[in-house]
Amino acid sequence: MAWARRLGLLLALLLPVVSASTPGTVVRLNKAALSYVSEIGKAPLQRALQVTVPHFLDWSGEALQPTRIRILNVHVPRLHLKFIAGFGVRLLAAANFTFKVFRAPEPLELTLPVELLADTRVTQSSIRTPVVSISACSLFLGHANEFDGSNSTSHALLVLVQKHIKAVLSNKLCLSISNLVQGVNVHLGTLIGLNPVGPESQIRYSMVSVPTVTSDYISLEVNAVLFLLGKPIILPTDATPFVLPRHVGTEGSMATVGLSQHLFDSALLLLQKAGALNLDITGQLRSDDNLLNTSALGRLIPEVARQFPEPMPVVLKVRLGATPVAMLHTNNATLRLQPFVEVLATASNSAFQSLFSLDVVVNLRLQLSVSKVKLQGTTSVLGDVQLTVASSNVGFIDTDQVRTVMGTVFEKPLLDHLNALLAMGIALPGVVNLHYVAPEIFVYEGYVVISSGLFYQS
């Protein structure tokens, strides 16, 4: 049912996704997250409490009189969730029920206050998804009152009707909540689904162990597994597992997400293996400011001018054989790329001729951001690009002169290409329709922390 699905996803805010073996990510949901769920969970809970009341059978007359009773409205003025250290989450709710009793000579409306208490326990399934269960549920039923305050109904009948209603609610409300929680597990089972990273790559999260619950937060150890063409990207397991310090990020945030160096290394290895970081840089031959032609290079390298008396197009083939390296230091995130650049010219027969090749080292400043559910990044060049000549078919090359040209024709296309890839982003742990709101990002030694609000879009 739609309402069950919505409430199930709301409850799943308490249990964001995670993944197999060694944790590379830690997700904490703080008290502010419980307050948010408490507020937006009232309406779905009201619908969940709309149970069916069977007919009341009145034996007081000469003949059996079945009386139909229907719940007109359930109003939940108070819903409170709190962490129970070492256990899970406690639900406290106050609900006001309005009933309509279809009896002669005219219908009767009754109101009944109910208080509910339920403790939920979170464990781990065999497929490494969270499993929620009700460990205890109880309710306190108040005194029913006639809605209009009239005394037209006999006291004896009113007492019997109230007794019937309370018996029904005592049997059904906890069962309804338990069934609702079981429905949540169906949705939590989808958390191991793959989220696309690129056309041929995906990321999957799953739980590593049973969540840790304190009086302030619920913490889940998470591991992200990245896939390329259906095969996992495997890095050597770190000897020391990632542990998120207790006090990091912004105080009062709903969610605190710690991303270890391991996740960044996996993502960069994925990009390198997929060939996504490779590119060919070309220019327009007849453009006045085009330096990617043999005429422009010939002014720096005499042998190029001799071999190509007429201007011919030049192509830079940029290939990353070495995996990029991310470095995370306090308030400072950088990337190091070590591309191999082959410079080729188009000969008169339209075949490519290799002129020379370069080993390049580029240091980049990495700026991280979060959009809805994705971690994204942008880069800018940090310092000078380092060049060394790997091979040459055109004699001696003055690297200082070539560096001037490369800074013009190489850096911008490389940055544009890399930033377009990083803008695609990687999905963060989350559930369907859940977005990160007003995130703040902090870089620490060896890991990154995201402190954020949450918004559920129904």
N, C-alpha and C positions, 0 to 999 in steps of 0.2 A: 504494500500500500504506500501511497505517496507520502503520507504524514509519517509513517514509520521510517521511510528512507531518509526524510529530512531530519527527524530527531536522531536517527542513527548516525548521520554524518555530524550532527552537532556534538553528540557524545564522543564521536571519534576525534574531535578536536583535542580531547584529553589524551589521545593515543596516536600521535603522529607516526608516520612510517619509519621503518628502519631496515638493515640487511646482514648477510651471512658472515660468519667467522670473526675476524678481527675488526673491532670497531674503528671506523675512520671518522665518525661523526657522532656527536652527542646532542640530543634534543631535550631541552627542559621546558616544561610548561609550568608557569608560575601561578601564584594566587590570582593575579590579574586575569589570567586566562579563564580560571574558574568563575570569576565574577562576570566575565563576558558571556560565557556559556549559560550561567544562571539567568542572565537577563534575556537572551534571545531564545532560551529553551522553554520559556513559560508557555508560549502559544502551542508548540508541538506537544508539550506534556498535557496541556488541557485537552487536546484532541485524543491523546492516548488514553485518557481517563474516561472517555465517553463509552462506558461499557453498556451492555444490554441488560435491562432488568426484566426478569420473567414476570408473568402475571402473578398477582397476589390472589390466593384462593380464600375467600371469606366463607367460613363455615358457620357463621353466627346465625344466619337466617334459616328459613325452612328449606331452602335449596342452596346448592353450591353456587356462589357468585364469584366468577373470575374477574378481577379488576386489573386493567392494563395500567402500567406505570412506565413512564418514559423520562429519561434525563433530558431536560430542556437546555441546560447550560452547565459547564464546568469552568469556574474562574480560579486561576492560580495567582493569588496576589503576592505570594512569596515562594521563591525557589532559591535554596542556598546549597552550595557545594563546598566541601572542604576536604583537604588531604588528611588521611589517617596514616601516620608514619608507619612504615613497614608493612602496609596492608593495601590501601587503595584510596577510594574516594567515597565519602558519605554524602548522601542526598537527603536534604530536609525540605519538605514542601508543605505549604498550607493550601488547601483547595476548598472552595465553596461550591457545593452541588445544589442545583435547583431541579426539583422533580415535579412532574405533572401526574396526578393520580386521577384517572378517568372513572369517577364514581358518580352515581346518581344522588341528588338531582342535578348537580353541577360539578365540573372538575375542581380538583383541589391542587394547589401548588404548595410544595414544601421546600424549605432550605435546610441543608445539612452541612456543617463545617467538618472537614476531615484533615487530619495531620498525618503525613507519611514520612517514614524513615526507611532508607534502604542503604545498605553497604555493598559497594561493588568491588570485586577483586579482579586484578589484571594479571594474566599469566601469558605464557607463550605457547603457540600451537606447533605442531610437528612441521609445518611449512614456514615457520619463523614469522608468523603474524601475531598481533595481539589478540588475546581472547578475553572477553569480559564476561563475568558471571555475577549474579546476585548471590551473596553469601547470607544475607539476612534482610528481612523486610517485615515491617510492622506498621500498623496504622492505629490512630486514635479517632474514634467517631464521636462527634459532639452530639448535642441535643437538636433534633429536628424541630423546626418551627413552621407554622402555617404562614404562607407568604403574605396573605391579606389580613392575618390576625383575627379572622372570624372564628366563631365557635359553632359553626353549623354542622361540623362533623362530630360524631359521637366520640367521646374520649377513648372508649374501648377500641373502636375501629382505628383511630389514629395511632394508638399504642401498637396495635398489631401491624399496621402498615409500616411504621417506623422500624419495628423489629425485623420485618421482612427485608426492607431496604438495607439495613445495617448488615444483615446476614449475607445478602448478595454482595455488597461492597467488600466485606471481610474476605469472601472467597475469591473475588475477581480482581481487585485492584493490584494486589501483589503479583498475581499470575499475569496480569496485563503488562506490568512493568518488567517482569522476568521474560515474557515473550518478546517484548520490545528490545531488551538487551540482547537476546539471542539473535534477533534480526540484525543488530549492530555487527555481529560477528561475520555475517554474510558480506557486509560492506568492507569490513576490515580485511577480509580475505583477498580483496582486489588490490590491496596496497602493494602487493609484490609484483603488480603489472609493470611492464616496461614503459618508460617515458622517453620519447625521442630526444636525442641530442643533436643529431645531424641526419642526413638522408639514409645512412647505413649504420648508425650507432644509436645506442640506447643506454639508459641508466636504470638500475633497479635497487630499491632499498628494502631491507628486511631487518628484523630484530636479531640481535646477537644474544641477548640474555633477558631474563625477566626484569621488568622495570624496577628502578629504585624509587621508593616513595619516602619523602620526608614530610614534615609538617608545612614546608614552604613550597615544595615543587614535586613533580614527577619527572624522573630522568630516564631517558631511553638510550641505550648504546646502539648505535646504528652503523652499518657498513654499506657503503655504496659500491655496487658492482657495475662497472662499465662494460658494454659489449660492442664489438665491432664485427659486423656480418654474423651475428649470433654467437660469437666466441668471446669469452670474458677476457678482459685485460687484467693480467696478473702481475703484481709487483712483489718483490721479496717482502715477507712479513717482517714488520718492525719488531725488534726484540722487546721494546717497551710500548705497551698499548697506550693509546691516546686517552688522557684523563683531563676532563675540563675542570679547571679550578672552581671553587664554590662561588666566589664573588667576582664575576666578570660581567662586562656589558653594562647596560643601563638599568638602574634600580627602578622597579615598578613595571618593567616590560612584561608582556604576556608570554612571549617565547624567547628563549635564549638558545641559539644554535651554534655549536662549535664545530668548525670544519678543520680537520687536521691537514698537515702537509701531505699525507698519503692521498687524500682526495685530489689535490691539485696535481700531484705527480701522475696519478692515474689518468686524469683528464688530458694532460699534456702528452702523455704516451699514446693515448687514443688518437689525438690529432696528428701526431707524428706517424703512427702506423697507418692511419687512413690516408695519408698523403695530403691532408687538407691544408697543411702549411706550405706546400709547394705552389709556386706560381711562375708564370712567364710574364716578363715585363717587356712591352713593346712601345714604340712611339710612332707618331705620324710623320712620314718621311718629309712631307712638304711643309710641315709646321716650322715657323721661324725660330721657335724656341726649343725645337727638338734636338736633344743631344744624343739620342739613340740612333745614330747613323755613322757610317764609316768616315764621313767627312769631318764630323766633330771629333771622333777619336783620333783621326789622322793628324789633327793639330797637336795632339799630345804624344802620339806614338808614330814615328816616321814610317815604320814598316807597314802600318795599316794604310797610310796614304799611298805608299808605293803599290801595294797589292790591290787597292781599290781606288783607282783614279776617279771613278764616278761614284757619287754617294749611293750607298746601299743600306737597307734597313739593318738594324742591330737588335738582337733579342737577348735579354738576360734570363737564363733558366736558373731559377732559385730552387734549390732542393735542400731539405733538412734531413740529413742522414742521422744526425745526433738529436736525441730527445731534448726539447727545451727544458730549462731548469727554472722552477719557481723558488724564490727565496723570501721567506716571511720573517721579518724582524719587527720589533716594536715600532708601530706607526709607519711601517715602510714595507711595501710589497713590490718586488721587482721580478722581471723575467730576463733570462739570458737565452738568446738564440744564436746558434752557430751554423748558419747556412753555407752551403757550397754554391757558388755562383759561377756559372759558365757563360762567357760572353761569345756569342755567335753572330756571324754576319751572313746575309744572303748573297751567295755567289751569283754569277751571271746565268748559270743553269738552274737557278732557283733552289739549289741544295744549300744546306747550312754548313758553314765552315767555322770551326772553332778557332777563335783568336787567342783567348787566354782564359784562365780560371782563377778564382779567388777563394780563399778561406776567409770567412767574415765572422766577426763576433759583434753582436748588437745587444746592448743592455737597455732594458725598457723599464720605465716606471709603470706599475700596474695599479689602476684605480678600479675598485670593485663597487658594484651596486646591485640592488635587488629590485626586480620588477615583477609584481604579483607573486609568482611562485618560482622565479628563476634568478639564479646568481649570474650576473653579467660582468663584463670587464671592458675597459678601454686602456690603451697603452700610448705612451709617448717616449721618444728616444731620450735616453739618459746618457749624457756625455757624448764622446766621439765614437763613430763606427770604426772598429779595428779591421784593417785589411792586410792580408799577406798574399803574395802571388803564389798560387799552387803550381801552375804550369803556364807556359807561354809559347805560342807559335808565331809571335811577332817580335821576338827579340826582347831587349831590355824594357822594363816598364817602371816608370817612376810612380811609386804608390801614392806619394803625396798629391801628385796631379790627378791620378785616377780617383783618389778619395774625394776630391772636389766634385768630379762628375758624378760619382756614385751617390754623394749626398743629395744631389739634385734629382737623379733619375731612379734611385733605388729606395730611399727611405720612405717617401710618401706612398708609393704603391704597396710597399711592404706593410706599412702601418694601416692603410685602408683595408688591405686584405685581412690582416690579423684582427683588426677591430670589428670587421664584419663577422668573423667567426666567433669572437668573444661575445658579440651582441646577441647571438643566437641563444646563449646561456645554457645553464644546466639546471634541471628541475631540482628544487630543494625538497626535503621531506615534507609531505603534506597530504591532504585528502582532497577529494573532488570538491570544487567550488570554494576552497579555502585559499585566501590570499594573505600575503604578508603586507602589513600597512606601516608606513612611516618607519622603515628599518634604519637602524644605525649600524655601521660596520666598524669593527675595531680589529686592528692587526696586532697580534702578539708574536712572541718568539716561537715560530713553528706552527702556529695555528691562527685561524680567523674566527671571530665571534660576530654573530648577527643578533642584535637585540631588536625586537619588533613587536608591533601590535598584530592582531589577527582580524580578518573580516571574512565572514561567511556569507556568500552570495547565493541566496536560495533561488 
